[in-house]
Amino acid sequence: MSNTIKPYQDQTSDKKTQVTEMFDNISGNYDRLNRVITFGMDIGWRKKMVEIIKKKSPKSILDIATGTGDMPILLKDTNAEKIIGLDISSGMLSVAKEKIKKLQLQDIIAFELGDAESLPYPNDTFDVVTVSYGIRNFQDLEKGLSEILRVLSADGILVILETSVPDHFPMKQGYWLHTKLLLPLIGKIFSKDKQAYTYLSDSAHVFPYGEKLKSILIKVGFKNVDLKPQLGGVSTIYVADK
Ligand SMILES: C[S@@+](CC[C@H](N)C(=O)[O-])C[C@H]1O[C@@H](n2cnc3c(N)ncnc32)[C@H](O)[C@@H]1O
């Protein structure tokens, strides 16, 4: 399945190339903007993911589309022996590496440049794979999910955090105002890359969420897919077994 919303609609390059360029461009102020956009609520949702994962007592975790590395840092609380953060944008990973150096977490956390749709790991490698706000940027969603299934160990779990669209008043109306008006405005004021924030909003509106994403996970081969909508459905945590 390919998603045709691309960051720079006026360019002919493929989605993957454009997404990489866009995140390289905004890497310097991504963290600040992320907090403003979610009013800091994403931190609570990320911590919920960590609580779910703790119950598995994982030894190894792969955080795909790790960006500036916030998930691996929080995942340290699971006491996993090894956490790898993988991303396609070297700009985002530079920010992540600086954080890990400052926190002196290099023994537990490592960052690797790579593509979610062609993971550089053998089959059955990780106890847990996480993806926060990453899967809607994949060029080929099903290919990325199949790769995750491949590298998960037999009793491994996938935990996803992704934007979704609320179905009911007042979150439905609030969400529309937030993504269609506020998000592009924030982008215009704070970012050098104005198209990036239009893309982040547009891609959230067309991305399959909830039951649709659950069907795709099952089609790819995941089992026991559980949905946990957050704040009326502005984001959803998905937990799936291999
Ligand atoms: C919205 S950011 C999310 C970053 C981080 N996970 C977080 O929660 O803040 C999306 C990230 O996905 C990465 N990404 C997009 N497509 C990717 C791919 N095919 N493989 C690996 N990373 C990818 C981007 O470079 C970017 O860092």
The ligand as an SDF file (V2000), in Angstrom:
LIG
                    3D

 27 29  0  0  0  0  0  0  0  0999 V2000
    7.3330   12.4840   12.9850 C   0  0  0  0  0  0  0  0  0  0  0  0
    8.9420   11.8400   13.1410 S   0  0  0  0  0  0  0  0  0  0  0  0
    8.7870   10.8530   14.5970 C   0  0  0  0  0  0  0  0  0  0  0  0
   10.0750   10.7500   15.3500 C   0  0  0  0  0  0  0  0  0  0  0  0
    9.9920   10.0440   16.6920 C   0  0  0  0  0  0  0  0  0  0  0  0
    9.6400    8.6440   16.5520 N   0  0  0  0  0  0  0  0  0  0  0  0
    9.0290   10.7180   17.6290 C   0  0  0  0  0  0  0  0  0  0  0  0
    8.1460   10.0550   18.1470 O   0  0  0  0  0  0  0  0  0  0  0  0
    9.1750   11.9260   17.8460 O   0  0  0  0  0  0  0  0  0  0  0  0
    8.9790   10.6200   11.8640 C   0  0  0  0  0  0  0  0  0  0  0  0
   10.3450    9.9920   11.6590 C   0  0  0  0  0  0  0  0  0  0  0  0
   10.2040    8.8960   10.7430 O   0  0  0  0  0  0  0  0  0  0  0  0
   11.4050    8.8130    9.9960 C   0  0  0  0  0  0  0  0  0  0  0  0
   11.1650    7.9640    8.8280 N   0  0  0  0  0  0  0  0  0  0  0  0
   10.3010    8.1980    7.8150 C   0  0  0  0  0  0  0  0  0  0  0  0
   10.3360    7.1920    6.9200 N   0  0  0  0  0  0  0  0  0  0  0  0
   11.2280    6.2910    7.3880 C   0  0  0  0  0  0  0  0  0  0  0  0
   11.7120    5.0430    6.9080 C   0  0  0  0  0  0  0  0  0  0  0  0
   11.2760    4.5110    5.7460 N   0  0  0  0  0  0  0  0  0  0  0  0
   12.6230    4.3790    7.6430 N   0  0  0  0  0  0  0  0  0  0  0  0
   13.0950    4.9120    8.8130 C   0  0  0  0  0  0  0  0  0  0  0  0
   12.6870    6.0890    9.3150 N   0  0  0  0  0  0  0  0  0  0  0  0
   11.7650    6.7770    8.6100 C   0  0  0  0  0  0  0  0  0  0  0  0
   11.7120   10.2640    9.7050 C   0  0  0  0  0  0  0  0  0  0  0  0
   13.0370   10.4720    9.2810 O   0  0  0  0  0  0  0  0  0  0  0  0
   11.3790   10.9130   11.0590 C   0  0  0  0  0  0  0  0  0  0  0  0
   12.5070   10.9850   11.8980 O   0  0  0  0  0  0  0  0  0  0  0  0
  1  2  1  0
  2  3  1  0
  2 10  1  0
  3  4  1  0
  4  5  1  0
  5  6  1  0
  5  7  1  0
  7  8  2  0
  7  9  1  0
 10 11  1  0
 11 12  1  0
 11 26  1  0
 12 13  1  0
 13 14  1  0
 13 24  1  0
 14 15  1  0
 14 23  1  0
 15 16  2  0
 16 17  1  0
 17 18  1  0
 17 23  2  0
 18 19  1  0
 18 20  2  0
 20 21  1  0
 21 22  2  0
 22 23  1  0
 24 25  1  0
 24 26  1  0
 26 27  1  0
M  CHG  2   2   1   9  -1
M  END
$$$$
